[in-house]
Amino acid sequence: NFNTTAMDNYGTIAGGTFDAYVNLFDGSNVTGGTFNLGNPIIQPGVTITQGQFDVGIDNWGTIEGGTFTGSLANIFEYGTISGGHYQDMVSNYGDINNGTFDGEVTNYGWADGGNAVIYGGTFNNTVTNWNLIDGGTFNAYVDNEETIIDGTFYGAVNNMAQIDGGTYYGLVSNDAEIYGGT
């Protein structure tokens, strides 16, 4: 166990239990380990491929895998989620390419300081879209406040802006424009 008050990492963490605040700097990698305390900030240039994160995370880097039980903020222009399992709320200002999301997801747009895009992933809880959905599987309610281009939607969708495509199996409530989809 690492019980120090803080730790700066510029290399690779492949295992261990961290009961301290961990700063992950450019060029560092996490391929394992359990993180229990603090709010790790994942800087640009950091890659996480595996690990257990039981704390909130601010992601400026790339997450390819791992389990996240705390909330996560995926930061504008830098943060990329390409895999992993997220059990709590995710605030997305960057890109989501893949992953499993059991908590609520908010996909932020320009007005909120983001340019968030969901390209893929499996979403098992409410998704609020303020920018762009261009793929993914949505098993719960989606509140669309901006644009849906593609995706598969099994839950209800409330469209307040624009739907250009996608496949819909649940109820669609439309208060704006639908140009395509099945």
C-alpha angles and dihedrals in degrees: 000000000000106000100169118126093245141001131197115208125197097157137045127310108200100167147336137101118276118201092172141074107279123201112201110202133197112297096021123123135201115207096162146345140105120263115199110162140041128021106278115215112212105208125210110282094035121121125199114195100165143355143107115265113190093173137067115279135207105204121202092152137054125293114197098165147343138103119276119192096169127068119281133209112199104202129230119265094358112044117092127176112197099161146341138103118276117194100175137045119311122202105198121201094151135039130313111196100164144340140107116273119194096166128065117286126207115195106202128211136204095283088061096046096264142098095201123178129184108206097166148335139109115277117196099174138044117312121198111197119202095162129013139342112189101165146341140106115275115195097174141039119317122198105199113199096162131011137342114188100166144349142109114266121195096165129062118289124209107200115200096160130012139340116189099169148334138115118275126196099164134059116299116204109196125199096157137019134336117185101166147351138106 
